[in-house]
Amino acid sequence: MDEAAEYLGTGVRFLRRLIAERRIPFHKVGKFVRIKIDDLEAFAAAGRVEAFDREAVRRHVRRAS
């Protein structure tokens, strides 16, 4: 779990919360918890926010006024 938390750039406590809230897929193998790298990447990609074009926002605001 330490490696998964490091991969996401978070603490282990946050990763444990994601698992407890069932916000990220995982495998339970006995007392161990395993997370696929693809699932970590999908979680990170789902939270991505795209940058915006400032000029397009200005044009939109001017039209709305």
HELIX and SHEET records of a PDB file:
HELIX    1   1 ASP A    2  LEU A    8  1                                   7    
HELIX    2   2 VAL A   12  ALA A   20  1                                   9    
HELIX    3   3 ILE A   37  ALA A   46  1                                  10    
HELIX    4   4 ARG A   54  ALA A   64  1                                  11    
SHEET    1   A 2 HIS A  27  VAL A  29  0                                        
SHEET    2   A 2 PHE A  32  ARG A  34 -1                                        
END                                                                             
